[in-house]
Amino acid sequence: ALYGIQFNHDEASYKAESQSTVDEIAKALTADPTMMLYIVGHTDDVGALAYNNDLSKRRAAAVVEALVTAGIDAARLTPIGIGPVAPVGSNDSEEGRALNRRVELVKRQSRQ
């Protein structure tokens, strides 16, 4: 999995400092036209589960949109939102919640 795309609380647009990561991912995808990815959106656990699941889907879609804008074929990208169920930090602190508001990219083997 690739990391480095972060979000503010309750926002589907990634932080400006994540743009360099998105640019690097676009370069890697351009260099390897056979690579396909799951774009997996995550949230912290603040708020209702249904809302967070939707927010995580919108986060994944925002990254897909940025990569498509950079020239990547959307058929190579599968957005998935999984809400707060796979935290990498503690949801008991703002620092941990910030780590959980992210998108991860996971290489996949075949078209879905």
Salt bridges, closest charged atoms under 4 A:
GLU24 OE2 - LYS27 NZ 3.34
ASP44 OD2 - HIS9 ND1 3.60
ASP44 OD2 - ARG101 NH1 2.80
ASP54 OD2 - ARG58 NE 3.02
GLU94 OE1 - ARG97 NH2 3.63
GLU94 OE2 - ARG101 NH2 2.63
GLU104 OE1 - HIS42 NE2 3.43
GLU104 OE2 - ARG102 NE 2.79
